[in-house]
């Protein structure tokens, strides 16, 4: 639990100081999430993969809940610092945008993802609230009710096809997951044993919650606050979508003779063994095990590089590479082809 706590709580402190006081703290917050994480990954490469197979740490729900609550404070600190009368210079505001955006995209998203898979009501609702604050509430429905069911197939909007660029993928995935999640919720409500009120529809909460966030930003910080909120949440959403893109690129489940897809296996997600960035993202890069065991807590997720497809660089680095389609295909297409060879 120690490394998860160190990796995630340090940026919470740096971002709070940066948003409230600016100055050197803005640079520290950026450098920590970029240069420092990259260096740590290089220094202890593979250490996480060599841990015991029964789970390295005690269950970390307490940290996940703290990070969820911290996010709800940090997002308003960020909007104030970037779009409000914080007194920060333009350079400090740009640094804050990068630093807060990276945290929301890599830590808050990963943590909310962990929380919405919890069976207890409070953590699950906290995860939903984090996604709503990122103007991405529908992900709380689409992820467990669409993505986990249809992953690595054409029926999942968040599973990119071979040769599909990220720039084609992201609008298709955003719109497609919104629609598919809505259809899944409507179908569940239609099949419910007792009538359900329209006011209890989760999509009403997602949309009204997003509207409330925008209204609060406008009331307290005007146009600058709204622009800061929309820009920050858009940045965070793109990081979640590029993670989906990277972790499922080109992988497909086989359609069996009975018309059903094969079960989700270790070969249907890309993984990374890099230690520090994995700790920062609460083991989200151990993606195969998560899809095979969605209820398994992040400290206990396993990684077997012999059976699970492994990316050549850390998830943040591969996410950056995905922004350059030509180079992305040059690196990844041969790896996808190599995975398909044994089945041919």
N, C-alpha and C positions, 0 to 999 in steps of 0.2 A: 504493500500500500504506500510505502514511503515515496517511491519514484513517481507514482501517479499524483500524489499530493504536491511534491516539489514542482513537478512539471507544470501543473495547472494552477497552483495557488500563487506562484511567483508572478505570472502575468496579471492576475487579478490585482495584486498590490501595485505593480508598475503602472497599469492602466488607470487605476484610481488616482494615483499621484499625478500621472500625465494629464488626465482630464481636469483635475482641480487646480494644479499648479503649473503645468506646462514645463517649459525649460528642458533640462537634460533628461527628465523622465520620459519625454516623448521619444527621444532617440533610444533610450534604454528599452522601452516597450517594443519598438520596432526591431531593434537588433536582437533582443532575446528570442523573438518568434521567427527570426530568419537566420541570421548568422550563427547564433548560439545553438539553436536546435540542430542546424546542419552539422556543425562541428561535433556536437555530442553524438549524433548518429554515426559519424565517421569513427569516433573514438571507441564506441562500444557496439559496433556493428555486430548483429547476430546474437547479442547477449540475451535478448528476450526470448529468442527461439530455443535457447538451450535450457530454459527453466524447466522445472518439473511439470509433468503432464497432468497433475491433479489440481492445478491452480496455484499461482505463485503467492497470492496474497489473500487475506480475509476479504469477505464480501465488502465492496466499497460503496454501499448505498448512501452512507452519510456524506461522503465527498460529493457524490452526484447531486444530492439534494442541496448541499451548500453551494455548489457551482450554479445550480438552477436559480437559487435565490440571488446569488451574486450577479448573475446575468441581468436580472430584472432591475437591479440598481445601476449596473454598468451601462445599460443601453441609454438610460436617461442622462447619465454623466457624459456619455459620448455625444449625444445630440446637443446638449448644452455646450460642451467644449468646442464642437465643430460648427454648429449653426446658431448658437446663442451668444449672448454678450459676455463671453468668458474672458475677454481681454487677451486671448492668445493671438500670436502673429499668424500670418497665412502659412508660414513654414511649419509652425507648431500644429496648426489645424490639419495640414496635409499629413504630417507624421501621425497625428491622432487618428485620422481616418484610416490610414494603413494599418496601424496597430490594433485599433478596436475592430476593424473589419476582419483582420486575420483571426482575432480571438473569437468573434461571433461565428465566423465560418468554420473554424477548425475545432474549437473547444465547445462552444455553446451548441453547435449543431450536433456534434458527437455526443455530448452529454444529454441533450434532449432526446436523441435517438435511444440512448440507454434508458431514460426515464419512461418513455412511452411503452417500452416492453415490460415494465414492471407490472405485477399483478395487483399490488396495493394501490388504492385509489389516489392517495395524496401524491406520491411520486409521479404517477401516470398523468394526473392533471397538471402537475407542475411542468412536466415535459411538454404537454400541449400548450400551456401558457407561454413557454419559451418560444415555441414555433409561431404562435399567434403574434408575439411581440416582434418577430422577424418577418411579419406579414406573409407567413408561409404555413398558416395553420392547417391547410388541407393535407400537408405531408403526414400529419398525425393519423389520418385515415388511410391515405393512399399507401403509405409505407407498409404497415402490417397487413392490410386487407387486399392489396394489389401486388405490390412489389415482392413480398415474401411468398406469395402463392404462385406468381407467374414469372419469377426471376429467370433470366437466361432463356427467354422465349419472346416471340413477337407480340405476345399479349401484354407484356410489361413495358410501359412507356419509358421506364428508367433503365432498360437494358439496351445499350447501343449495339447496332449491327457492325459487322466488319466493314471497314472503309468509311463508315459514317463519321464525319467531322464533329467536333464538339459544337461548332457554330450551327450545325443542322440539328444536333441532338438536343440542345438545351431548351429551345422554345417548344419543340415537340414533347419533351419530357415534362416541362412545366404545365403546359396546357393539358397534355394527355393524362398526367397524374391527377390533376384537378378534376377532370371529367370522370376518370375511372374510380377515383375515391368517392366522388359523389354518387355514382351508380352503385358502388358497393354498399354505401350507407343506406341509400334508398331501398335497395334489395333486402337488406337486413331488417329495416324498419317495416317493410311490407310483409315480411315473413314472421314478424314478432307475434307472440301468442296473445298479447294484449295491445290495445290501441295506444299509439304514442302521439304526444302533442307535437305540433310543428315547432313549438318554441324549444323543444328539446333536441332539435336537429343539430348535430355538431357543426355543420357548415354554416348555420346561422351564427354560431359562436365565433367561427373562424373569420367570417366576413365582418361582423359587427365589432369583433375585437380589433381587427386591423383598422377599421374606421375610427375606433376610439383612440388608438395609438396616434393616428394622423391628427385627429382633433386636438388631443392633448399637446402634441408638438406645436400645432398652430397657435393654440391659445397662449402657451408660455413663451414660445420663441419665434412665432410668426413664420414667414416664408422660409427663412433660413433654417428653422427647426424642422420643417416638413421636408425640405430638400436634403438635409443631413440624414433624417430618418430613412427616407426612401433610398438614398444612395448607399447608406450603410447596410440596410437589409437586402438590397439588391446584390451588393458585393458578397454578403454572407450566403445568399441563395445560390449564387453562381459557384461558390466553393462547394456547397453540398452537391450540386448537380455535376460538377467536374469530378467529385469523388465517386459518384455513381458511375459516371462515364469511364473513369480509369479502372474501377474495381470490377466492371462487367464487360469491358470492351471485347466484342467479337466472340463471346462465349455463348453457346447454345445447348440446351438440353435436347436429347434425342426423343423424337416422337415414336412411341411404340406401336406395334401392330394393332393394339386395341384402341388406338386413337388418343391415349393418355401420354403425358410427358413422363419421362423417367424421373425418379425422385431427385431432389436437390442433393448434390454431392460435393466433395471437396474440389472437384475440377471446374465448378461453375462460378468461381470468384477469383479475382487476383488479390494477392496478399503481399505484405512487406514485412520483413523481420527487423526493421530498423527500430532500435530500442527507444530513443528519447522522443521522437515524433510519435511513436505508438503510445507512449505514456501520456504525451500531451493530448492526444485524441482518444484517450481511454480505450486503447486497443482496437479502435475501429478498423485499422489496417489488417487485423486478423479476421478477414471478412468471410472466408469459407466456413469457419467454425460457427460464426454468428448465424449464417443462413441455415446451417444444419441443426443448430440448437438455439433458436431465437430467445429463449428464456434464460440462457446461461449468462451469468453476470460477467461484466467486462474483465474483472481481474482473473477469471478462470478460463477465458478463451484460449484455445490451443492453436499452435502453428506447427505443421509438419511440412517442411519444404520438399519432402520426397513425393507427397501426394497432392499438395496444394500449389497451384500455379503461383509463382513468385515474380514480382516486378523487379527490374534491375536497379531501381533507385527508390527512395522513400516516397510516400504518397504525396507530400507537398511538391517534391521535385517533379514527379510524374504528372501532377496536375498542371504544373507550369508548362511542361513539354506538350501536353494535350492542346495548348493554345496555338501550337504550330503544327497544323495537320500533316504537312509533308514529312517533317522529322518524326512526328508521332507514329505515322504508318511505317516509316523505315525501321523504327525500333520495335514496334509491337506486332506488326503483321507476321514476321517470321516466327515469333513466339506463339502466336495463335495457331499458325500452320503446324508447328512442332507438336502442339497439344493434340491436334486432330489426327496426326499420322497413325497412332496405334489403333484408332477406331476404324481406319480405312482398310 
